[in-house]
Amino acid sequence: MIETVPAVLRFFGSFLKRFSQHSVTQAGLVFTLSILLVGIAAAASGNNLLFLVLAAMISTLMVSGLISRLSLSGLELDFVLPEHITARRKAIGRLYIRNTKRWVPSFSVHLNGSEENVLTTLYFPVVPGGATLDETIEVCFPRRGIYRESGFLFTTGFPFGFVQYRAHVTLRRDVLVYPSILPQPGFEELLAAVRGDLETQQRGRGHDFHRIRPYEALESARHVDWKASAKVGSLQVREFAREQERLLEIFLDLNVPLGRDEWFERAVDACAFLSWHMASQEARLRFLTQEIDISVPETGDVYTILRYLATVSPASIRHRVSPGGETSCKIVFTARREDAFAEAGWSQARFIRPDALGGGSESSLGV
């Protein structure tokens, strides 16, 4: 007899632990109180009709819990997001809910996302047995970085709403979020200044003759050399030497003094903003830190830069980084003194310091 007491306590303990994961609604409290009152009245009066009503009410409560648990069982979730996601910008994702129960549908299912997901509550009136439902949703991640183990929660109160039953689902899938490429105060002024520096050498066809070559389909006829075409019997094109585009070099200094973490995040966003807009114009681009050296398009693309910026953090690295050439347009994001970069060859660069990104005039961007 004494040995059965711990077993009973363990049973009730596990029951209370499971029940604590659910929440009793106001209707459930009223119904439970009604059961208690009917039970007291039946015991006091000995009326068989009251005992029948009490049995029916208890059966209703038990059947309600059984159906609710059955509705949540067998539900699977898959969350598909785009390959490239930037912070503070809405992304369209697809949510797939599959009912693995072949014949039994699930009714009145709510899906809630964790606070980190920024996912609003979705409601599915019915998920047929063996069916897969898909829903298009908008998500917005507030900051860059890697998001892991995004938790979701299924809830239902079907059929009577006495208890809200819950079932947790965890997707162990990493989501990489790039820095924001949206314009912020000072970013557009910096972009305009960089474009002005690059336009000092005009792009386009040069005037130095290079060669005569065969005509290619859809090419403009104004470059056809008719004399050479008549001589060889086929269309020939006079080709001129193309001027070399100027190189834009962006250097992000990882040696950040204490108390400058907020500025570093703005500098990362500014690097992403510049890289994205310059790459969209097919500009020659080189991005450097004390850790990496990426040249677009030779050794990577703009997404290579954004993937690095998604997880970069300040680091104490004394490695000296030098620019590629004297004719390139150079930008240095740093919170240190400018003379720290003189020996490395960045003396002609445009320095972006902590007081520059919030400035509203071009003169505040440094020279």
N, C-alpha and C positions, 0 to 999 in steps of 0.2 A: 504493500500500500504506500509506504513512504517513498519507494523508488519511482512510483508513477507520478508523484508530484512534480519533479523536475521536467519530466516529459510533457506534462500538461502545461507547465509554465513556458516551455520552449515553443509549444504549439501556439499558445495565445500570443507569445512574443512575435513569432513569425507572421501570425495573422494580422497583428496590429501594425507591423512594419510594412506589410503589403498594402494594408488599408490606408496607411498614412500617405501613400503615393497618390491617392485619389482624394477628391474633395466632395463633400456632401453639399448639395444645393439647398436653397431655402425650401423648395418643394419637398426635398428629401427629409429635412428636419420636421416639417409639418406632418408628413406622412408617418415618420417614426413616432412622433408624439401621439398621433392618432392611434397607432398600433398599441402604444403603451396604455392609453386611456381605455381602449376597447378590452385589452387584456385584464386591466384592473376591474372593469365592470363585469367581465365574464366570470372572473374568479370570485367576485363578491356576490353575484346573483346566482351563479350556477346555471345560467340560461344557455341551452345548447345552441340556439341561434347565434348568440354572441360569440360562442366558440367557433362556429362555422365562419362567421365574418372575420374573426381573428386569424383563422387558418388561411382564408383567402387573401388577406392583406399580407401576411408573412410570405405566402407563395408568390404573390405579385412582386414583392421586394426581391426575393431570391431569383425569380425568372428575369427581372430587369437587370440584375447584376450579371447573370449568365449570358444574356443576349448582348450586353455592352462589351463584355470581355470577348465574346465570339466575334463581334464586329471589328475589334482591333487586332485580333489574331490574324496572322498570314498576310499582313500588309508590308510591302517592300517599297523602298524609296530610292530614287536616283535623281541627282541634281546635276545638270549639264550647263556649264558656263562657257562663254566665248574664250578663245585662246588668249586674246590680249585684253586686259582690263586695266583701266587707270583709276586712280583714287578720285573720289568726289565727283565721279561721272557715272550716270546711270548706265547699267549694262542689262541686256536682255538675256535671260536664262530660261531654260526649260526644265520643268519639274515633272517627273514620271512617278506615278503611284500605281503599283501592281498588286492586285488581289490574288494571292496564290491559292486561295480556297476555290476549288473548281465549281462548286454548285452554290455555295453560301455567299450572298452579297454582304457588303458592309454598308451600314446606313449612318447618315448624319455625322460624318467624320470632319473634324477641324484639324488643320495643320498649322502649327506655330513654329517659327524659327527663333533661334537664340538672338539676343540683342546685337551680337556681333554681325549677324547676317543681314540685319536691317530688312527682315522679311515680314510682311504683314500677315495676318491670319487669313488662311484660305479655307473655304468651306466646300465640301463635296457632299451633296445630298445622298448619293448612293454610288458605291463602287461595285459594279456587278462581279459575280464570281468568275475568276479566270480572265478578267479584263485588265487593261492598262490604260489609265487616264493620263493625259499630259496637259500641262498648264503653262502658259507663257507668263513670266513674272519679271519685274524690274528689281534689281538689287543695286545698292550703292555702298561701296566700301569707303569709310571715312579717311583712311590713311594707307600709305604704301606698306608693303611687307608681305609675309607669308601667313595665310590664314589656315589653321589646322583644326581638325576634329570639330567641324561645324555641327552643332546638335540641333535636332528637330524633335518635335513633340506631337504625337497623335492624341486627340482627345475626343470623347463621345459621351453623350448622356442618353443615347437611344436605349429603350423606347420611351421611358416615362420621365427622364431627366432628374431622377432622385439623386444619382451620384455621377460625377464627372470622372470617368475612368481615363487613365493616361498610359501611354506607351512611348518610351524614349527610343529614338533612332539616331545613331551616330554615323556620319559619313567620314571615314578616315581618308580624306583626299585633300592634298595641299592645293591652295589657290594662290597664285602669285599675282600681286596687285602692283602695277607700275606707279611711279609718282604721277601727280596730277600734271596734265599738259594744258590745263585751262589758264587763261591770262590772269595774272594777279598784279597788284599795284607795282609799277616799275618794269614789268616784264615786256610790255609792248614797246616802251621807250627804248629798252635795251635791244630788242629785236630790230627796231628801226635804225639804231646806231650801227649795229653790225651789218645790216644791209647796205648802209651808206659806205662803210669801210670796204666792203667787197665790190661795190660798184665803181670803185676808182679805176678798175680795169674792166672794160666792157667785154661781155661775152658775145660770141657769135662767130661768123665766118671771118677769117683773116683776109689779108690782101696779098699774101705771098703765095705764088704759084707752087703747087706741090706735085701734081701728076695729072695725067689723063687716063681715065679708066672707063670700062663699059658702063652703059646706062643701066640703072636698076629700076624695077617696076615701081610705079607710083612716085617716082622722083620728079621734082620740078623741072619743066622743060627749059627754064631760063638759064640753066647751067650747062646746056648741051653745047658742045664745040662742033659746029657744023662742018668746018673744014676737015677736022680730024675724022668726023663721021663719014664724010664723002670719000676720004682717002682709004679707009678700011672697010667701007661698005656696011657699017653698023653704027648705031648711036653710041657716041662717046661723050663723056662728061668731063669738064675741066674742074679739078678739085683744088681747093686752096687750103693752106695750112690753117688749122684751127688754133686760136689762142688758148693757152693753158689757163684753166680757171684757178682763181685764188683759193688757197686752202684756209679753212677756218679751224683753229685749234682751241679747244676748250679744256682748261685745266681746273680740276676741282681739288683743292687742298684738303687733305684728310686730317691734318694737324689742326685741330680746333681747340682753342682755349676753353677753360671751364666757364660755364654760364652762357655759351654760344650755341647750345643745341638747337634752340628754336631757329636761329639764323641758318644753321646748317641744313635744316629741313627746307627752308625757303631757297637756299642755294641749290639743293638737289632738285626741287621743282623747277627752278630757273634753268638748270642744265637740261632737264627733260623737255621743257618748253622750247628752248633754243634748238636742241638736237632734232626734235620732231618737225619744227617748222622749216629748218634749213634742209633737212633730208627730204621733205616733201617738195622742195624746189630743186632737188637733185644736185645740191651743192657738195663740194668736196669737204669732208668733215673728219676731224681727228679728235677723239676724246681721250683725256689722260687723267690719271690720278697716280699716287705713289704705288698703286697696286696693278693697274692695267694700262694698256695702250691699244685703243681700237680705232682703226681707220676705215671710214665708209667711202667706197664700197669694197676696198681691198681685203680687209680682214674681218668684216662683219657688216651688219646693217643697223638701222636705228633701233630695232628691237633688241639687238645685242647690248646696246647702251642702256636701254630702258630696263632690261632684265638685271643688269648690274646695279643700276640706281635704285631698284626696288628693295635691295637688301643692304646697300652700303651703309656704313656707320663710321663715325670718327675713329681715327687710329693714330697712334704716335709712331710715325715712320719717318726716318731721316733720309730716305733715299732721294737723291736729287734727280729731277726730271727736266729734260731740256726740250725746247721746241724743235720743230722739224726744219724750219728755214727762216731766213730773214724777211722774205716777201709775204709770208703768211699773215693772216689776221688772227691775233692772239687775244684770248680772254682768260683771266685768272679769277676764280672765286676763292677768296681767302679771307680769314679773319686776322692774319698776321701782317706785319709791316712789309711794305713793298721791297725794301732793300734786301729782304731775305731771299729774293728771287733774282737779284741782279746778276750774280755769278752764273746762274743756270741759263741766262740768255732771255729772260722774260722782261727786260727793262722797257721794251717798246709795247708791252701788252696793255690792254684795258683792264684795270683792276676793279673788281666788284667786291666791295667791302661791306660789312654789316650795315652801314648807314646809307648804302646806295640803292638797295632793292626796293625800298619804300619810297624813294624819291620820285617826284613827278616831273622833273626836268632832265633833259639829256646831259646837262653839265654835271649832274650829280653821279653820273655813271663812271667817271674816271676816264683817263686817257692813257 
